[in-house]
Amino acid sequence: MRELVEVIAKALVDEPDSVVVTEKKEGKTIVIEVRVADSDMGKVIGKQGRIAKAIRSVVKAAAAKEDKKVVVDIA
C-alpha cells in the first residue's frame, strides 16, 4: 500500500524528492501518512479535497482486495 500511495503522490507534485510516505499498523488498521512540500500541498489535496478522496478510494479498493483496512492521512 505504501508504494502505491508514494507513486501516486510523486506523480502529482512538482518536488517528488520531498514526498515522504510512512506506514504504521494500529491493530487491524494500517495508517499511511503522506508528507509533501508546503508548495505542493494543494496539488495533493485538490479542489474541495477531490484528489485526496480519489487517492483514498484507490487505496481502499486495493486494501479491500487484501481484506485490510487502510487510512490515508495527508500532512
mmJSON file of the N, C-alpha and C atoms, coordinates in Angstrom:
{"data_MODEL":{"atom_site":{
"group_PDB":["ATOM","ATOM","ATOM","ATOM","ATOM","ATOM","ATOM","ATOM","ATOM","ATOM","ATOM","ATOM","ATOM","ATOM","ATOM","ATOM","ATOM","ATOM","ATOM","ATOM","ATOM","ATOM","ATOM","ATOM","ATOM","ATOM","ATOM","ATOM","ATOM","ATOM","ATOM","ATOM","ATOM","ATOM","ATOM","ATOM","ATOM","ATOM","ATOM","ATOM","ATOM","ATOM","ATOM","ATOM","ATOM","ATOM","ATOM","ATOM","ATOM","ATOM","ATOM","ATOM","ATOM","ATOM","ATOM","ATOM","ATOM","ATOM","ATOM","ATOM","ATOM","ATOM","ATOM","ATOM","ATOM","ATOM","ATOM","ATOM","ATOM","ATOM","ATOM","ATOM","ATOM","ATOM","ATOM","ATOM","ATOM","ATOM","ATOM","ATOM","ATOM","ATOM","ATOM","ATOM","ATOM","ATOM","ATOM","ATOM","ATOM","ATOM","ATOM","ATOM","ATOM","ATOM","ATOM","ATOM","ATOM","ATOM","ATOM","ATOM","ATOM","ATOM","ATOM","ATOM","ATOM","ATOM","ATOM","ATOM","ATOM","ATOM","ATOM","ATOM","ATOM","ATOM","ATOM","ATOM","ATOM","ATOM","ATOM","ATOM","ATOM","ATOM","ATOM","ATOM","ATOM","ATOM","ATOM","ATOM","ATOM","ATOM","ATOM","ATOM","ATOM","ATOM","ATOM","ATOM","ATOM","ATOM","ATOM","ATOM","ATOM","ATOM","ATOM","ATOM","ATOM","ATOM","ATOM","ATOM","ATOM","ATOM","ATOM","ATOM","ATOM","ATOM","ATOM","ATOM","ATOM","ATOM","ATOM","ATOM","ATOM","ATOM","ATOM","ATOM","ATOM","ATOM","ATOM","ATOM","ATOM","ATOM","ATOM","ATOM","ATOM","ATOM","ATOM","ATOM","ATOM","ATOM","ATOM","ATOM","ATOM","ATOM","ATOM","ATOM","ATOM","ATOM","ATOM","ATOM","ATOM","ATOM","ATOM","ATOM","ATOM","ATOM","ATOM","ATOM","ATOM","ATOM","ATOM","ATOM","ATOM","ATOM","ATOM","ATOM","ATOM","ATOM","ATOM","ATOM","ATOM","ATOM","ATOM","ATOM","ATOM","ATOM","ATOM","ATOM","ATOM","ATOM","ATOM","ATOM","ATOM","ATOM","ATOM","ATOM","ATOM"],
"id":[1,2,3,4,5,6,7,8,9,10,11,12,13,14,15,16,17,18,19,20,21,22,23,24,25,26,27,28,29,30,31,32,33,34,35,36,37,38,39,40,41,42,43,44,45,46,47,48,49,50,51,52,53,54,55,56,57,58,59,60,61,62,63,64,65,66,67,68,69,70,71,72,73,74,75,76,77,78,79,80,81,82,83,84,85,86,87,88,89,90,91,92,93,94,95,96,97,98,99,100,101,102,103,104,105,106,107,108,109,110,111,112,113,114,115,116,117,118,119,120,121,122,123,124,125,126,127,128,129,130,131,132,133,134,135,136,137,138,139,140,141,142,143,144,145,146,147,148,149,150,151,152,153,154,155,156,157,158,159,160,161,162,163,164,165,166,167,168,169,170,171,172,173,174,175,176,177,178,179,180,181,182,183,184,185,186,187,188,189,190,191,192,193,194,195,196,197,198,199,200,201,202,203,204,205,206,207,208,209,210,211,212,213,214,215,216,217,218,219,220,221,222,223,224,225],
"type_symbol":["N","C","C","N","C","C","N","C","C","N","C","C","N","C","C","N","C","C","N","C","C","N","C","C","N","C","C","N","C","C","N","C","C","N","C","C","N","C","C","N","C","C","N","C","C","N","C","C","N","C","C","N","C","C","N","C","C","N","C","C","N","C","C","N","C","C","N","C","C","N","C","C","N","C","C","N","C","C","N","C","C","N","C","C","N","C","C","N","C","C","N","C","C","N","C","C","N","C","C","N","C","C","N","C","C","N","C","C","N","C","C","N","C","C","N","C","C","N","C","C","N","C","C","N","C","C","N","C","C","N","C","C","N","C","C","N","C","C","N","C","C","N","C","C","N","C","C","N","C","C","N","C","C","N","C","C","N","C","C","N","C","C","N","C","C","N","C","C","N","C","C","N","C","C","N","C","C","N","C","C","N","C","C","N","C","C","N","C","C","N","C","C","N","C","C","N","C","C","N","C","C","N","C","C","N","C","C","N","C","C","N","C","C","N","C","C","N","C","C","N","C","C","N","C","C"],
"label_atom_id":["N","CA","C","N","CA","C","N","CA","C","N","CA","C","N","CA","C","N","CA","C","N","CA","C","N","CA","C","N","CA","C","N","CA","C","N","CA","C","N","CA","C","N","CA","C","N","CA","C","N","CA","C","N","CA","C","N","CA","C","N","CA","C","N","CA","C","N","CA","C","N","CA","C","N","CA","C","N","CA","C","N","CA","C","N","CA","C","N","CA","C","N","CA","C","N","CA","C","N","CA","C","N","CA","C","N","CA","C","N","CA","C","N","CA","C","N","CA","C","N","CA","C","N","CA","C","N","CA","C","N","CA","C","N","CA","C","N","CA","C","N","CA","C","N","CA","C","N","CA","C","N","CA","C","N","CA","C","N","CA","C","N","CA","C","N","CA","C","N","CA","C","N","CA","C","N","CA","C","N","CA","C","N","CA","C","N","CA","C","N","CA","C","N","CA","C","N","CA","C","N","CA","C","N","CA","C","N","CA","C","N","CA","C","N","CA","C","N","CA","C","N","CA","C","N","CA","C","N","CA","C","N","CA","C","N","CA","C","N","CA","C","N","CA","C","N","CA","C","N","CA","C","N","CA","C","N","CA","C","N","CA","C"],
"label_alt_id":[null,null,null,null,null,null,null,null,null,null,null,null,null,null,null,null,null,null,null,null,null,null,null,null,null,null,null,null,null,null,null,null,null,null,null,null,null,null,null,null,null,null,null,null,null,null,null,null,null,null,null,null,null,null,null,null,null,null,null,null,null,null,null,null,null,null,null,null,null,null,null,null,null,null,null,null,null,null,null,null,null,null,null,null,null,null,null,null,null,null,null,null,null,null,null,null,null,null,null,null,null,null,null,null,null,null,null,null,null,null,null,null,null,null,null,null,null,null,null,null,null,null,null,null,null,null,null,null,null,null,null,null,null,null,null,null,null,null,null,null,null,null,null,null,null,null,null,null,null,null,null,null,null,null,null,null,null,null,null,null,null,null,null,null,null,null,null,null,null,null,null,null,null,null,null,null,null,null,null,null,null,null,null,null,null,null,null,null,null,null,null,null,null,null,null,null,null,null,null,null,null,null,null,null,null,null,null,null,null,null,null,null,null,null,null,null,null,null,null,null,null,null,null,null,null],
"label_comp_id":["MET","MET","MET","ARG","ARG","ARG","GLU","GLU","GLU","LEU","LEU","LEU","VAL","VAL","VAL","GLU","GLU","GLU","VAL","VAL","VAL","ILE","ILE","ILE","ALA","ALA","ALA","LYS","LYS","LYS","ALA","ALA","ALA","LEU","LEU","LEU","VAL","VAL","VAL","ASP","ASP","ASP","GLU","GLU","GLU","PRO","PRO","PRO","ASP","ASP","ASP","SER","SER","SER","VAL","VAL","VAL","VAL","VAL","VAL","VAL","VAL","VAL","THR","THR","THR","GLU","GLU","GLU","LYS","LYS","LYS","LYS","LYS","LYS","GLU","GLU","GLU","GLY","GLY","GLY","LYS","LYS","LYS","THR","THR","THR","ILE","ILE","ILE","VAL","VAL","VAL","ILE","ILE","ILE","GLU","GLU","GLU","VAL","VAL","VAL","ARG","ARG","ARG","VAL","VAL","VAL","ALA","ALA","ALA","ASP","ASP","ASP","SER","SER","SER","ASP","ASP","ASP","MET","MET","MET","GLY","GLY","GLY","LYS","LYS","LYS","VAL","VAL","VAL","ILE","ILE","ILE","GLY","GLY","GLY","LYS","LYS","LYS","GLN","GLN","GLN","GLY","GLY","GLY","ARG","ARG","ARG","ILE","ILE","ILE","ALA","ALA","ALA","LYS","LYS","LYS","ALA","ALA","ALA","ILE","ILE","ILE","ARG","ARG","ARG","SER","SER","SER","VAL","VAL","VAL","VAL","VAL","VAL","LYS","LYS","LYS","ALA","ALA","ALA","ALA","ALA","ALA","ALA","ALA","ALA","ALA","ALA","ALA","LYS","LYS","LYS","GLU","GLU","GLU","ASP","ASP","ASP","LYS","LYS","LYS","LYS","LYS","LYS","VAL","VAL","VAL","VAL","VAL","VAL","VAL","VAL","VAL","ASP","ASP","ASP","ILE","ILE","ILE","ALA","ALA","ALA"],
"label_asym_id":["A","A","A","A","A","A","A","A","A","A","A","A","A","A","A","A","A","A","A","A","A","A","A","A","A","A","A","A","A","A","A","A","A","A","A","A","A","A","A","A","A","A","A","A","A","A","A","A","A","A","A","A","A","A","A","A","A","A","A","A","A","A","A","A","A","A","A","A","A","A","A","A","A","A","A","A","A","A","A","A","A","A","A","A","A","A","A","A","A","A","A","A","A","A","A","A","A","A","A","A","A","A","A","A","A","A","A","A","A","A","A","A","A","A","A","A","A","A","A","A","A","A","A","A","A","A","A","A","A","A","A","A","A","A","A","A","A","A","A","A","A","A","A","A","A","A","A","A","A","A","A","A","A","A","A","A","A","A","A","A","A","A","A","A","A","A","A","A","A","A","A","A","A","A","A","A","A","A","A","A","A","A","A","A","A","A","A","A","A","A","A","A","A","A","A","A","A","A","A","A","A","A","A","A","A","A","A","A","A","A","A","A","A","A","A","A","A","A","A","A","A","A","A","A","A"],
"label_entity_id":["1","1","1","1","1","1","1","1","1","1","1","1","1","1","1","1","1","1","1","1","1","1","1","1","1","1","1","1","1","1","1","1","1","1","1","1","1","1","1","1","1","1","1","1","1","1","1","1","1","1","1","1","1","1","1","1","1","1","1","1","1","1","1","1","1","1","1","1","1","1","1","1","1","1","1","1","1","1","1","1","1","1","1","1","1","1","1","1","1","1","1","1","1","1","1","1","1","1","1","1","1","1","1","1","1","1","1","1","1","1","1","1","1","1","1","1","1","1","1","1","1","1","1","1","1","1","1","1","1","1","1","1","1","1","1","1","1","1","1","1","1","1","1","1","1","1","1","1","1","1","1","1","1","1","1","1","1","1","1","1","1","1","1","1","1","1","1","1","1","1","1","1","1","1","1","1","1","1","1","1","1","1","1","1","1","1","1","1","1","1","1","1","1","1","1","1","1","1","1","1","1","1","1","1","1","1","1","1","1","1","1","1","1","1","1","1","1","1","1","1","1","1","1","1","1"],
"label_seq_id":[1,1,1,2,2,2,3,3,3,4,4,4,5,5,5,6,6,6,7,7,7,8,8,8,9,9,9,10,10,10,11,11,11,12,12,12,13,13,13,14,14,14,15,15,15,16,16,16,17,17,17,18,18,18,19,19,19,20,20,20,21,21,21,22,22,22,23,23,23,24,24,24,25,25,25,26,26,26,27,27,27,28,28,28,29,29,29,30,30,30,31,31,31,32,32,32,33,33,33,34,34,34,35,35,35,36,36,36,37,37,37,38,38,38,39,39,39,40,40,40,41,41,41,42,42,42,43,43,43,44,44,44,45,45,45,46,46,46,47,47,47,48,48,48,49,49,49,50,50,50,51,51,51,52,52,52,53,53,53,54,54,54,55,55,55,56,56,56,57,57,57,58,58,58,59,59,59,60,60,60,61,61,61,62,62,62,63,63,63,64,64,64,65,65,65,66,66,66,67,67,67,68,68,68,69,69,69,70,70,70,71,71,71,72,72,72,73,73,73,74,74,74,75,75,75],
"pdbx_PDB_ins_code":[null,null,null,null,null,null,null,null,null,null,null,null,null,null,null,null,null,null,null,null,null,null,null,null,null,null,null,null,null,null,null,null,null,null,null,null,null,null,null,null,null,null,null,null,null,null,null,null,null,null,null,null,null,null,null,null,null,null,null,null,null,null,null,null,null,null,null,null,null,null,null,null,null,null,null,null,null,null,null,null,null,null,null,null,null,null,null,null,null,null,null,null,null,null,null,null,null,null,null,null,null,null,null,null,null,null,null,null,null,null,null,null,null,null,null,null,null,null,null,null,null,null,null,null,null,null,null,null,null,null,null,null,null,null,null,null,null,null,null,null,null,null,null,null,null,null,null,null,null,null,null,null,null,null,null,null,null,null,null,null,null,null,null,null,null,null,null,null,null,null,null,null,null,null,null,null,null,null,null,null,null,null,null,null,null,null,null,null,null,null,null,null,null,null,null,null,null,null,null,null,null,null,null,null,null,null,null,null,null,null,null,null,null,null,null,null,null,null,null,null,null,null,null,null,null],
"Cartn_x":[0.815,0.0,0.863,1.935,2.789,3.364,3.779,4.37,3.35,2.122,1.056,0.824,0.708,0.479,1.674,2.869,4.08,4.15,3.828,3.853,2.826,1.633,0.581,0.994,1.487,1.86,3.007,4.006,5.147,4.75,3.742,3.28,2.54,1.982,1.175,1.979,3.096,3.797,4.92,5.37,6.497,7.832,7.851,9.075,8.928,9.088,8.883,9.89,11.059,12.05,11.61,10.686,10.238,9.067,8.595,7.479,7.986,7.344,7.692,6.414,6.409,5.245,5.648,4.917,5.193,3.967,4.219,3.136,3.225,2.096,2.033,0.874,1.069,-0.013,-0.589,-1.887,-2.589,-3.705,-3.408,-4.384,-4.596,-5.851,-6.167,-6.108,-5.847,-5.84,-4.411,-4.19,-2.897,-3.093,-2.262,-2.323,-1.145,-1.459,-0.422,-0.424,0.729,0.856,1.697,1.179,1.861,2.285,3.568,4.085,4.676,4.296,4.809,5.268,5.952,6.381,5.149,5.297,4.167,3.621,4.504,4.057,3.263,3.414,2.713,1.455,1.169,0.035,-1.28,-1.488,-2.725,-2.886,-1.792,-1.858,-2.262,-1.875,-2.216,-3.646,-4.088,-5.443,-6.463,-6.169,-7.075,-8.211,-8.976,-10.119,-11.167,-11.55,-12.543,-12.157,-10.859,-10.387,-10.631,-10.882,-11.227,-10.08,-8.868,-7.732,-7.434,-7.52,-7.305,-8.342,-9.586,-10.646,-10.362,-9.865,-9.557,-8.416,-7.39,-6.276,-6.799,-7.64,-8.192,-9.045,-9.798,-10.647,-9.812,-8.749,-7.878,-7.228,-6.738,-6.079,-7.086,-8.285,-9.325,-9.686,-9.756,-10.063,-8.94,-7.692,-6.558,-6.517,-6.866,-6.862,-7.987,-9.113,-10.245,-9.892,-9.076,-8.623,-7.842,-7.077,-6.257,-6.956,-8.21,-9.018,-8.371,-7.968,-7.361,-8.088,-7.894,-8.45,-7.29,-7.319,-6.24,-6.798,-6.092,-6.442,-5.287,-5.591,-4.558,-4.685,-3.608,-3.548,-2.573,-2.99,-2.116,-1.7,-0.397,0.117,0.994],
"Cartn_y":[-1.199,0.0,1.269,1.241,2.412,2.788,1.795,2.047,2.665,2.178,2.7,4.18,4.54,5.939,6.797,6.264,7.017,7.312,6.346,6.542,7.592,7.524,8.487,9.892,10.032,11.346,11.957,11.153,11.673,12.116,11.484,11.863,13.202,13.568,14.784,16.043,15.933,17.105,17.595,18.838,19.413,18.971,18.677,18.263,16.818,15.83,14.43,13.949,14.606,14.195,14.52,15.463,15.859,15.011,14.065,13.208,12.133,12.07,11.056,10.323,9.007,8.186,7.198,7.227,6.291,5.428,4.236,3.279,2.785,2.873,2.395,1.426,0.392,-0.555,-0.277,-0.074,0.164,-0.869,-1.988,-3.072,-3.679,-3.693,-4.246,-3.186,-1.939,-0.829,-0.418,-0.113,0.41,1.896,2.733,4.182,4.581,5.192,5.665,7.188,7.75,9.202,9.72,10.736,11.322,12.739,13.029,14.381,14.885,16.118,16.752,18.168,18.8,20.185,21.086,22.182,23.101,23.628,23.846,24.376,23.351,22.067,21.01,20.508,21.031,20.54,20.651,21.763,21.961,20.981,20.558,19.612,18.224,17.863,16.547,16.535,17.663,17.723,18.002,18.935,19.259,20.164,20.626,21.497,20.714,21.267,20.652,19.222,18.92,17.614,16.477,16.792,15.746,14.779,15.291,14.4,13.531,14.118,13.34,12.221,12.526,11.498,10.404,10.794,9.81,8.895,9.473,8.656,7.673,8.146,7.271,6.165,6.49,5.484,4.385,4.774,3.797,2.889,3.484,2.701,1.791,2.3,1.487,0.281,0.481,-0.626,-1.663,-1.192,-2.118,-2.862,-2.18,-2.8,-3.824,-3.55,-4.474,-5.798,-5.738,-6.952,-7.847,-7.208,-7.944,-8.102,-7.694,-7.794,-7.042,-5.789,-4.934,-3.6,-2.86,-1.513,-0.533,0.443,1.397,2.81,3.649,5.059,5.868,6.865,7.722,9.107,9.564,10.91,11.742,12.94,13.852,14.954,15.032,16.007,17.034],
"Cartn_z":[0.0,0.0,0.0,0.794,0.907,-0.455,-1.214,-2.524,-3.479,-3.419,-4.273,-3.997,-2.729,-2.355,-2.758,-2.581,-2.918,-4.419,-5.237,-6.693,-7.114,-6.547,-6.89,-6.457,-5.232,-4.706,-5.505,-5.839,-6.593,-7.993,-8.56,-9.897,-9.874,-8.74,-8.645,-8.354,-7.672,-7.142,-8.057,-7.794,-8.528,-7.937,-6.625,-5.94,-5.437,-6.316,-5.9,-4.853,-4.762,-3.768,-2.345,-2.191,-0.854,-0.346,-1.145,-0.738,0.222,1.399,2.393,2.773,2.617,2.94,4.028,5.153,6.242,6.489,6.992,7.236,8.677,9.395,10.776,10.906,11.69,11.946,13.326,13.382,14.634,14.737,15.348,15.419,14.053,13.606,12.278,11.187,11.574,10.629,10.295,9.03,8.578,8.297,8.915,8.707,7.827,6.693,5.776,5.83,6.174,6.289,5.136,4.451,3.299,3.665,3.484,3.714,2.408,2.042,0.832,1.179,0.248,0.444,0.562,1.306,1.5,0.179,-0.78,-2.078,-2.889,-2.565,-3.299,-2.584,-1.405,-0.615,-1.385,-2.054,-2.807,-3.953,-4.537,-5.656,-5.186,-3.969,-3.438,-2.909,-2.351,-1.809,-2.906,-3.79,-4.885,-4.45,-5.41,-5.108,-4.339,-3.199,-2.302,-1.914,-1.933,-1.491,-2.457,-3.706,-4.678,-4.952,-5.075,-5.365,-4.151,-2.953,-1.728,-1.615,-1.949,-1.923,-2.945,-4.105,-5.148,-4.709,-4.079,-3.573,-2.539,-1.624,-0.583,-1.187,-2.243,-2.889,-3.546,-4.222,-4.887,-3.847,-2.758,-1.713,-1.02,-0.797,-0.154,-1.017,-2.331,-3.239,-3.232,-3.231,-3.192,-1.858,-0.776,0.55,0.681,0.061,0.125,-0.546,-1.571,-2.243,-1.295,-0.39,0.565,1.912,1.993,3.211,4.381,4.116,5.127,5.163,6.255,6.367,6.378,5.479,5.344,5.444,6.217,6.358,5.786,4.941,4.357,4.96,5.626,6.191,5.372,5.012,4.274,5.236,5.498,6.472,5.791],
"occupancy":[1.0,1.0,1.0,1.0,1.0,1.0,1.0,1.0,1.0,1.0,1.0,1.0,1.0,1.0,1.0,1.0,1.0,1.0,1.0,1.0,1.0,1.0,1.0,1.0,1.0,1.0,1.0,1.0,1.0,1.0,1.0,1.0,1.0,1.0,1.0,1.0,1.0,1.0,1.0,1.0,1.0,1.0,1.0,1.0,1.0,1.0,1.0,1.0,1.0,1.0,1.0,1.0,1.0,1.0,1.0,1.0,1.0,1.0,1.0,1.0,1.0,1.0,1.0,1.0,1.0,1.0,1.0,1.0,1.0,1.0,1.0,1.0,1.0,1.0,1.0,1.0,1.0,1.0,1.0,1.0,1.0,1.0,1.0,1.0,1.0,1.0,1.0,1.0,1.0,1.0,1.0,1.0,1.0,1.0,1.0,1.0,1.0,1.0,1.0,1.0,1.0,1.0,1.0,1.0,1.0,1.0,1.0,1.0,1.0,1.0,1.0,1.0,1.0,1.0,1.0,1.0,1.0,1.0,1.0,1.0,1.0,1.0,1.0,1.0,1.0,1.0,1.0,1.0,1.0,1.0,1.0,1.0,1.0,1.0,1.0,1.0,1.0,1.0,1.0,1.0,1.0,1.0,1.0,1.0,1.0,1.0,1.0,1.0,1.0,1.0,1.0,1.0,1.0,1.0,1.0,1.0,1.0,1.0,1.0,1.0,1.0,1.0,1.0,1.0,1.0,1.0,1.0,1.0,1.0,1.0,1.0,1.0,1.0,1.0,1.0,1.0,1.0,1.0,1.0,1.0,1.0,1.0,1.0,1.0,1.0,1.0,1.0,1.0,1.0,1.0,1.0,1.0,1.0,1.0,1.0,1.0,1.0,1.0,1.0,1.0,1.0,1.0,1.0,1.0,1.0,1.0,1.0,1.0,1.0,1.0,1.0,1.0,1.0,1.0,1.0,1.0,1.0,1.0,1.0,1.0,1.0,1.0,1.0,1.0,1.0],
"B_iso_or_equiv":[0.0,0.0,0.0,0.0,0.0,0.0,0.0,0.0,0.0,0.0,0.0,0.0,0.0,0.0,0.0,0.0,0.0,0.0,0.0,0.0,0.0,0.0,0.0,0.0,0.0,0.0,0.0,0.0,0.0,0.0,0.0,0.0,0.0,0.0,0.0,0.0,0.0,0.0,0.0,0.0,0.0,0.0,0.0,0.0,0.0,0.0,0.0,0.0,0.0,0.0,0.0,0.0,0.0,0.0,0.0,0.0,0.0,0.0,0.0,0.0,0.0,0.0,0.0,0.0,0.0,0.0,0.0,0.0,0.0,0.0,0.0,0.0,0.0,0.0,0.0,0.0,0.0,0.0,0.0,0.0,0.0,0.0,0.0,0.0,0.0,0.0,0.0,0.0,0.0,0.0,0.0,0.0,0.0,0.0,0.0,0.0,0.0,0.0,0.0,0.0,0.0,0.0,0.0,0.0,0.0,0.0,0.0,0.0,0.0,0.0,0.0,0.0,0.0,0.0,0.0,0.0,0.0,0.0,0.0,0.0,0.0,0.0,0.0,0.0,0.0,0.0,0.0,0.0,0.0,0.0,0.0,0.0,0.0,0.0,0.0,0.0,0.0,0.0,0.0,0.0,0.0,0.0,0.0,0.0,0.0,0.0,0.0,0.0,0.0,0.0,0.0,0.0,0.0,0.0,0.0,0.0,0.0,0.0,0.0,0.0,0.0,0.0,0.0,0.0,0.0,0.0,0.0,0.0,0.0,0.0,0.0,0.0,0.0,0.0,0.0,0.0,0.0,0.0,0.0,0.0,0.0,0.0,0.0,0.0,0.0,0.0,0.0,0.0,0.0,0.0,0.0,0.0,0.0,0.0,0.0,0.0,0.0,0.0,0.0,0.0,0.0,0.0,0.0,0.0,0.0,0.0,0.0,0.0,0.0,0.0,0.0,0.0,0.0,0.0,0.0,0.0,0.0,0.0,0.0,0.0,0.0,0.0,0.0,0.0,0.0],
"pdbx_formal_charge":[null,null,null,null,null,null,null,null,null,null,null,null,null,null,null,null,null,null,null,null,null,null,null,null,null,null,null,null,null,null,null,null,null,null,null,null,null,null,null,null,null,null,null,null,null,null,null,null,null,null,null,null,null,null,null,null,null,null,null,null,null,null,null,null,null,null,null,null,null,null,null,null,null,null,null,null,null,null,null,null,null,null,null,null,null,null,null,null,null,null,null,null,null,null,null,null,null,null,null,null,null,null,null,null,null,null,null,null,null,null,null,null,null,null,null,null,null,null,null,null,null,null,null,null,null,null,null,null,null,null,null,null,null,null,null,null,null,null,null,null,null,null,null,null,null,null,null,null,null,null,null,null,null,null,null,null,null,null,null,null,null,null,null,null,null,null,null,null,null,null,null,null,null,null,null,null,null,null,null,null,null,null,null,null,null,null,null,null,null,null,null,null,null,null,null,null,null,null,null,null,null,null,null,null,null,null,null,null,null,null,null,null,null,null,null,null,null,null,null,null,null,null,null,null,null],
"auth_seq_id":[1,1,1,2,2,2,3,3,3,4,4,4,5,5,5,6,6,6,7,7,7,8,8,8,9,9,9,10,10,10,11,11,11,12,12,12,13,13,13,14,14,14,15,15,15,16,16,16,17,17,17,18,18,18,19,19,19,20,20,20,21,21,21,22,22,22,23,23,23,24,24,24,25,25,25,26,26,26,27,27,27,28,28,28,29,29,29,30,30,30,31,31,31,32,32,32,33,33,33,34,34,34,35,35,35,36,36,36,37,37,37,38,38,38,39,39,39,40,40,40,41,41,41,42,42,42,43,43,43,44,44,44,45,45,45,46,46,46,47,47,47,48,48,48,49,49,49,50,50,50,51,51,51,52,52,52,53,53,53,54,54,54,55,55,55,56,56,56,57,57,57,58,58,58,59,59,59,60,60,60,61,61,61,62,62,62,63,63,63,64,64,64,65,65,65,66,66,66,67,67,67,68,68,68,69,69,69,70,70,70,71,71,71,72,72,72,73,73,73,74,74,74,75,75,75],
"auth_comp_id":["MET","MET","MET","ARG","ARG","ARG","GLU","GLU","GLU","LEU","LEU","LEU","VAL","VAL","VAL","GLU","GLU","GLU","VAL","VAL","VAL","ILE","ILE","ILE","ALA","ALA","ALA","LYS","LYS","LYS","ALA","ALA","ALA","LEU","LEU","LEU","VAL","VAL","VAL","ASP","ASP","ASP","GLU","GLU","GLU","PRO","PRO","PRO","ASP","ASP","ASP","SER","SER","SER","VAL","VAL","VAL","VAL","VAL","VAL","VAL","VAL","VAL","THR","THR","THR","GLU","GLU","GLU","LYS","LYS","LYS","LYS","LYS","LYS","GLU","GLU","GLU","GLY","GLY","GLY","LYS","LYS","LYS","THR","THR","THR","ILE","ILE","ILE","VAL","VAL","VAL","ILE","ILE","ILE","GLU","GLU","GLU","VAL","VAL","VAL","ARG","ARG","ARG","VAL","VAL","VAL","ALA","ALA","ALA","ASP","ASP","ASP","SER","SER","SER","ASP","ASP","ASP","MET","MET","MET","GLY","GLY","GLY","LYS","LYS","LYS","VAL","VAL","VAL","ILE","ILE","ILE","GLY","GLY","GLY","LYS","LYS","LYS","GLN","GLN","GLN","GLY","GLY","GLY","ARG","ARG","ARG","ILE","ILE","ILE","ALA","ALA","ALA","LYS","LYS","LYS","ALA","ALA","ALA","ILE","ILE","ILE","ARG","ARG","ARG","SER","SER","SER","VAL","VAL","VAL","VAL","VAL","VAL","LYS","LYS","LYS","ALA","ALA","ALA","ALA","ALA","ALA","ALA","ALA","ALA","ALA","ALA","ALA","LYS","LYS","LYS","GLU","GLU","GLU","ASP","ASP","ASP","LYS","LYS","LYS","LYS","LYS","LYS","VAL","VAL","VAL","VAL","VAL","VAL","VAL","VAL","VAL","ASP","ASP","ASP","ILE","ILE","ILE","ALA","ALA","ALA"],
"auth_asym_id":["A","A","A","A","A","A","A","A","A","A","A","A","A","A","A","A","A","A","A","A","A","A","A","A","A","A","A","A","A","A","A","A","A","A","A","A","A","A","A","A","A","A","A","A","A","A","A","A","A","A","A","A","A","A","A","A","A","A","A","A","A","A","A","A","A","A","A","A","A","A","A","A","A","A","A","A","A","A","A","A","A","A","A","A","A","A","A","A","A","A","A","A","A","A","A","A","A","A","A","A","A","A","A","A","A","A","A","A","A","A","A","A","A","A","A","A","A","A","A","A","A","A","A","A","A","A","A","A","A","A","A","A","A","A","A","A","A","A","A","A","A","A","A","A","A","A","A","A","A","A","A","A","A","A","A","A","A","A","A","A","A","A","A","A","A","A","A","A","A","A","A","A","A","A","A","A","A","A","A","A","A","A","A","A","A","A","A","A","A","A","A","A","A","A","A","A","A","A","A","A","A","A","A","A","A","A","A","A","A","A","A","A","A","A","A","A","A","A","A","A","A","A","A","A","A"],
"auth_atom_id":["N","CA","C","N","CA","C","N","CA","C","N","CA","C","N","CA","C","N","CA","C","N","CA","C","N","CA","C","N","CA","C","N","CA","C","N","CA","C","N","CA","C","N","CA","C","N","CA","C","N","CA","C","N","CA","C","N","CA","C","N","CA","C","N","CA","C","N","CA","C","N","CA","C","N","CA","C","N","CA","C","N","CA","C","N","CA","C","N","CA","C","N","CA","C","N","CA","C","N","CA","C","N","CA","C","N","CA","C","N","CA","C","N","CA","C","N","CA","C","N","CA","C","N","CA","C","N","CA","C","N","CA","C","N","CA","C","N","CA","C","N","CA","C","N","CA","C","N","CA","C","N","CA","C","N","CA","C","N","CA","C","N","CA","C","N","CA","C","N","CA","C","N","CA","C","N","CA","C","N","CA","C","N","CA","C","N","CA","C","N","CA","C","N","CA","C","N","CA","C","N","CA","C","N","CA","C","N","CA","C","N","CA","C","N","CA","C","N","CA","C","N","CA","C","N","CA","C","N","CA","C","N","CA","C","N","CA","C","N","CA","C","N","CA","C","N","CA","C","N","CA","C","N","CA","C","N","CA","C","N","CA","C"],
"pdbx_PDB_model_num":[1,1,1,1,1,1,1,1,1,1,1,1,1,1,1,1,1,1,1,1,1,1,1,1,1,1,1,1,1,1,1,1,1,1,1,1,1,1,1,1,1,1,1,1,1,1,1,1,1,1,1,1,1,1,1,1,1,1,1,1,1,1,1,1,1,1,1,1,1,1,1,1,1,1,1,1,1,1,1,1,1,1,1,1,1,1,1,1,1,1,1,1,1,1,1,1,1,1,1,1,1,1,1,1,1,1,1,1,1,1,1,1,1,1,1,1,1,1,1,1,1,1,1,1,1,1,1,1,1,1,1,1,1,1,1,1,1,1,1,1,1,1,1,1,1,1,1,1,1,1,1,1,1,1,1,1,1,1,1,1,1,1,1,1,1,1,1,1,1,1,1,1,1,1,1,1,1,1,1,1,1,1,1,1,1,1,1,1,1,1,1,1,1,1,1,1,1,1,1,1,1,1,1,1,1,1,1,1,1,1,1,1,1,1,1,1,1,1,1,1,1,1,1,1,1]
}}}
